Amino acid sequence: MVISAYGFLQNILRFIQTQSIVIPLVVFSVVPLGIHFGIVYSLVNKKSVDYKGAPMAASISIWVSFLLLALYVLFANKFQNT
C-alpha cells in the first residue's frame, strides 16, 4: 500500500517540479508532516497497534500528501494547458 502511494506521489512531484513550481510543494509537504506527527503518536502510543502503527502512519501521510497535490494540480489555473 505504501509503495503504490509513493509511486503516485513521485509522479506528481516530478510533474510539478518540471514546471518550476516550488511553493506548493513546500506547503503540501509541511501540512502532511504536521499531520504525520499526530497520526504516529496516536497509532503507536494510544491505539493497540504498537509497532505496526509507524508504517501505517507513514502510509496515511503519503496518501494525504498525494491527495493534496493531486487536488492542487486538478484545480490550479497554472495547469490548464498541461
C-alpha positions in Angstrom: 0.0 0.0 0.0 2.8 2.4 0.8 4.7 1.6 -2.4 1.7 2.5 -4.6 1.2 5.8 -2.8 4.8 6.6 -3.0 4.8 5.9 -6.8 1.8 8.2 -7.4 3.4 10.9 -5.2 6.7 10.8 -7.0 4.9 11.2 -10.4 3.0 14.2 -9.2 6.2 15.7 -7.6 8.2 15.3 -10.8 5.3 16.8 -12.9 5.2 19.9 -10.7 9.0 20.2 -10.4 9.5 20.2 -14.2 7.3 23.3 -14.3 9.4 25.0 -11.7 6.6 25.3 -9.2 8.1 25.2 -5.7 6.0 26.9 -3.1 3.0 24.4 -3.3 5.4 21.6 -3.0 6.7 23.0 0.2 3.3 23.8 1.6 1.8 20.4 0.7 4.8 18.7 2.2 4.7 20.6 5.5 1.0 20.0 6.1 1.2 16.2 5.9 4.3 16.3 8.1 2.3 18.0 10.8 -0.5 15.5 10.4 2.0 12.7 10.4 3.3 13.5 14.0 -0.3 13.3 15.3 -1.0 10.1 13.5 2.2 8.4 14.6 1.7 9.4 18.2 -1.9 8.2 18.3 -1.3 4.9 16.5 1.8 4.0 18.4 1.0 5.2 21.9 -2.8 5.4 22.1 -4.0 2.5 20.0 -3.3 -1.2 20.3 -1.4 -1.5 17.0 2.0 -0.8 18.7 5.0 -1.1 16.3 2.7 -1.6 13.3 1.4 2.0 13.8 4.5 3.7 12.5 4.3 2.2 9.0 0.6 2.7 9.0 1.1 6.3 9.8 3.7 6.6 7.0 1.2 5.2 4.5 -1.5 7.5 5.6 0.8 10.5 5.5 2.0 9.7 2.0 -1.6 9.2 0.8 -2.6 12.6 2.3 0.3 14.3 0.6 -0.6 12.7 -2.7 -4.3 13.7 -2.4 -3.4 17.3 -1.6 -1.0 17.6 -4.5 -3.5 15.9 -6.9 -6.2 18.3 -5.8 -3.9 21.2 -6.3 -3.0 20.0 -9.9 -6.6 19.4 -10.7 -7.9 22.8 -9.6 -5.0 25.2 -10.1 -5.2 27.5 -13.1 -1.5 27.0 -13.8 -2.1 23.6 -15.2 -5.0 24.2 -17.5 -2.8 23.9 -20.6 -0.8 20.8 -19.5 
